């Protein structure tokens, strides 16, 4: 960290003269007797005044809304109950027994 700080300070110390240079016509240009700084003329920017845009009042455009789409519902799910069978009717036992015996 200290090394980086020292290198940054050294780089800044070397760059200060370059930053301090005023960007003239070379070193010692002010010592040249033939050097005369040229006057700088600053012309003001032209001012252009534009008229405001014309405002045309017109009725708003009619707005047409499409009719809403028909609502389609899924058919309801039909749950049919399981078939319920009636209890079997008991067959009454007859007390009369008829048996036919034929000798052969």
Order of alpha helices (4+ residues) and beta strands (2+ residues): alpha
